[in-house]
């Protein structure tokens, strides 16, 4: 939650977060399925109760939040919340149903974009919430460009969420040519900011929103000066 407060203070338009469903069918917000890296205690998020997970210190007395808590605190503060479903594999653990119920409860369909590397997770949430925006996450090391292009045609996502490693990747032009809005994630250097801003991508997801906002102002000024 501390990071989301910082993003709001930095003037970010939105936040991106990762979700898992814990053992008692409550959706929690964390990046890792294994708690060890952040808490130095080893537990599997999906196999643990919320009570156990919230007994862990995620750093400076930070507790793992539920997605409901995040919605309650931040829906009014951001234009968009990008919710990434961490892959459940071929089968679902029910996370899509619970996510759909939560989105309906807060009536926040217009503010949420649901993304995943796993097309099945995206397909399932879209069947439950036809009006929800979906984003297909792509990283070069995951499958071939031909697989991704076939998947894109099947899913018809609202956005393609790409990693900056695709900067010099052969498939990049093919993704651009589809005409689907591009959301770049893990874009944390000025070199990458400059490259993707010139490409006019729709969104940049970064760990440094304040620095990016400052850079964007100078970038727009330089572009305007170049045109004049």
C-alpha positions in Angstrom: 0.0 0.0 0.0 2.9 2.3 0.7 4.0 2.1 -2.9 0.5 3.0 -4.2 0.4 6.0 -1.8 3.8 7.1 -3.2 2.5 6.7 -6.8 -0.4 9.0 -6.0 1.8 11.6 -4.4 4.1 11.5 -7.4 1.1 12.3 -9.7 0.8 8.9 -11.4 -2.3 8.4 -13.5 -2.7 4.8 -12.4 -1.1 1.8 -10.7 -0.3 -1.7 -11.8 -0.6 -4.6 -9.3 -0.4 -8.4 -9.2 -3.0 -10.6 -7.6 -3.3 -14.2 -6.3 -6.1 -15.9 -4.5 -5.2 -17.3 -1.1 -6.5 -20.5 0.5 -9.7 -18.9 1.9 -10.6 -17.5 -1.6 -9.7 -13.9 -0.9 -7.7 -12.0 -3.5 -4.5 -10.5 -2.2 -2.0 -8.1 -3.9 1.6 -9.2 -4.1 4.1 -9.9 -6.8 5.5 -13.3 -5.6 3.6 -16.5 -5.0 6.4 -17.4 -2.5 6.6 -15.0 0.4 10.3 -15.7 1.2 11.9 -12.9 -0.8 9.9 -10.2 0.9 9.3 -11.6 4.3 12.1 -14.1 4.9 9.5 -16.7 5.8 8.6 -19.3 3.3 4.9 -19.8 2.5 2.9 -20.3 -0.7 0.4 -17.5 -1.1 -2.2 -19.7 -2.8 -1.9 -22.4 -0.1 -2.0 -19.9 2.9 -4.8 -18.3 4.8 -5.3 -14.6 4.8 -4.7 -14.6 8.6 -1.3 -16.3 8.1 -0.3 -14.0 5.3 -1.3 -10.8 7.2 0.8 -12.0 10.2 4.0 -11.6 8.0 6.0 -8.4 7.8 6.5 -7.4 4.2 9.0 -4.7 5.2 8.7 -1.8 7.6 5.6 -3.4 9.1 3.9 -3.5 5.7 1.1 -6.1 5.6 -0.1 -7.8 2.5 -3.3 -6.0 1.3 -6.4 -7.6 -0.1 -7.6 -6.3 -3.5 -10.7 -5.1 -1.8 -8.6 -2.9 0.5 -6.8 -1.5 -2.5 -10.0 -0.7 -4.3 -11.5 1.0 -1.2 -8.4 3.2 -0.8 -7.3 4.0 -4.3 -10.2 3.7 -6.8 -11.0 7.4 -6.4 -7.3 8.4 -6.6 -6.3 7.0 -10.0 -7.8 7.0 -13.5 -6.8 3.4 -14.1 -5.9 0.3 -12.0 -4.2 -2.4 -14.1 -4.9 -5.7 -12.3 -2.6 -8.6 -13.4 -3.8 -12.1 -12.7 -0.8 -14.3 -12.0 -1.1 -17.4 -14.1 -3.1 -20.3 -12.7 -2.1 -22.6 -15.5 -4.7 -24.5 -17.5 -7.2 -24.7 -14.7 -8.7 -21.8 -12.7 -8.7 -21.6 -8.9 -11.7 -19.4 -9.1 -9.9 -16.1 -9.0 -11.6 -14.8 -12.1 -15.1 -15.3 -10.5 -14.0 -13.5 -7.3 -12.4 -10.7 -9.2 -15.5 -10.2 -11.3 -17.7 -10.1 -8.2 -15.3 -7.5 -6.6 -15.3 -5.3 -9.7 -19.1 -5.4 -9.8 -19.3 -4.6 -6.1 -17.3 -1.4 -6.6 -18.9 -0.7 -10.0 -15.4 0.1 -11.3 -15.5 -1.6 -14.7 -14.4 1.6 -16.5 -11.4 2.1 -14.3 -10.0 -1.5 -14.4 -7.8 -3.1 -17.0 -7.2 -6.9 -16.3 -4.1 -8.3 -17.8 -2.2 -11.6 -17.7 0.6 -13.6 -19.4 -1.9 -16.5 -19.4 -4.5 -16.0 -22.2 -6.8 -18.4 -20.4 -7.0 -16.2 -17.3 -7.9 -13.3 -19.6 -10.4 -15.3 -21.6 -12.2 -16.4 -18.4 -12.5 -12.9 -16.9 -13.8 -11.6 -20.3 -16.5 -14.2 -20.4 -17.6 -13.2 -16.9 -17.3 -9.4 -17.5 -17.7 -8.8 -21.2 -17.5 -5.0 -20.6 -14.1 -5.2 -18.9 -10.9 -4.0 -20.7 -8.3 -6.7 -21.1 -4.6 -6.5 -21.7 -2.4 -9.3 -23.1 1.1 -9.4 -21.4 4.0 -10.2 -23.8 7.6 -10.9 -22.9 10.0 -12.2 -25.7 11.1 -15.3 -23.8 7.6 -16.5 -23.4 6.6 -18.4 -26.6 7.1 -17.3 -30.2 5.8 -14.1 -32.0 3.6 -16.3 -34.1 1.9 -17.8 -31.0 1.4 -14.3 -29.6 -0.1 -13.0 -32.8 -2.6 -16.0 -33.0 -3.5 -15.4 -29.3 -4.1 -11.7 -30.0 -6.4 -12.5 -32.8 -8.3 -14.9 -30.6 -8.5 -12.7 -27.5 -9.0 -9.3 -29.2 -7.4 -7.5 -26.2 -7.8 -3.8 -25.6 -4.1 -3.3 -25.0 -0.9 -5.2 -25.6 1.3 -4.9 -22.5 4.9 -5.2 -23.7 8.3 -5.4 -22.0 11.1 -3.0 -23.1 13.2 -5.9 -24.1 11.1 -5.9 -27.2 12.8 -2.6 -28.2 15.1 -4.4 -30.6 12.9 -7.5 -31.1 11.9 -8.6 -34.6 8.2 -8.9 -33.6 7.9 -5.3 -32.4 6.8 -3.9 -35.8 4.2 -6.7 -36.1 2.7 -5.7 -32.7 2.7 -2.0 -33.7 1.0 -2.8 -37.0 -2.0 -4.4 -35.3 -3.1 -0.9 -34.2 -3.8 -2.0 -30.6 -2.8 0.5 -27.9 0.5 -0.4 -26.3 1.2 -0.3 -22.6 4.9 -0.7 -21.8 5.9 -2.1 -18.4 9.2 -2.1 -16.5 10.3 1.0 -18.3 12.7 2.5 -15.9 15.5 4.3 -17.9 15.6 7.6 -19.7 16.7 5.8 -22.8 13.6 3.6 -22.8 11.3 6.5 -21.9 12.6 8.5 -24.9 12.3 5.5 -27.3 8.7 4.6 -26.3 7.5 8.2 -26.0 8.7 8.8 -29.6 6.7 5.7 -30.6 3.6 7.3 -29.0 2.7 4.3 -26.8 -0.5 4.8 -24.7 0.9 4.0 -21.3 4.3 3.6 -19.6 4.5 1.6 -16.4 7.5 2.5 -14.3 8.9 2.3 -10.8 9.8 6.0 -11.0 6.6 7.9 -11.8 7.8 11.2 -10.5 11.0 11.1 -12.6 9.0 10.0 -15.6 6.5 12.8 -15.3 9.4 15.3 -15.1 11.1 13.8 -18.1 7.8 13.8 -20.1 7.5 17.6 -19.5 11.0 18.2 -20.9 10.3 15.7 -23.8 7.2 17.5 -24.8 9.0 20.9 -24.7 11.8 19.5 -26.9 9.3 18.1 -29.3 7.4 21.3 -29.6 10.7 23.2 -30.1 11.7 20.8 -32.9 8.4 21.3 -34.7 8.6 25.1 -34.5 
